[in-house]
Amino acid sequence: MAKVWRYTIKLPPMGTPRPRTRRLDDGRTITYYDQSYSD
């Protein structure tokens, strides 16, 4: 199972904040939230 990394990034506010995921070339999966959602 791929390791999941959680962190926040600064982006303009979204109407419906939701977790976002990215899959890296080495197989890791990143899960992150918009900054406005984590505050």
C-alpha positions as CSV (number, residue, x, y, z in Angstrom):
1,M,0.0,0.0,0.0
2,A,1.3,3.4,-1.0
3,K,2.4,5.7,1.8
4,V,0.2,8.7,2.2
5,W,1.6,12.2,2.9
6,R,-0.7,14.9,4.3
7,Y,0.2,18.5,4.1
8,T,-1.4,21.9,3.2
9,I,-0.7,24.2,0.3
10,K,-1.8,27.8,-0.1
11,L,-4.4,28.2,-2.9
12,P,-7.2,30.7,-3.5
13,P,-10.4,29.8,-1.5
14,M,-12.5,27.2,-3.2
15,G,-16.3,27.0,-3.2
16,T,-16.2,23.4,-1.9
17,P,-12.9,22.6,-0.2
18,R,-12.0,18.9,-0.6
19,P,-9.0,16.7,-0.1
20,R,-6.9,16.4,-3.2
21,T,-4.6,13.5,-4.2
22,R,-1.6,13.2,-6.4
23,R,0.2,10.0,-7.4
24,L,4.0,10.3,-7.8
25,D,6.2,8.6,-10.3
26,D,7.6,6.4,-7.6
27,G,4.2,5.1,-6.6
28,R,3.7,7.3,-3.5
29,T,0.3,9.0,-3.1
30,I,0.0,12.5,-1.7
31,T,-3.2,13.7,0.0
32,Y,-3.5,17.4,0.7
33,Y,-6.1,20.0,1.6
34,D,-6.4,23.6,0.5
35,Q,-5.1,26.1,3.1
36,S,-8.6,27.6,3.6
37,Y,-9.9,24.1,4.5
38,S,-7.3,23.4,7.2
39,D,-7.5,26.8,9.0
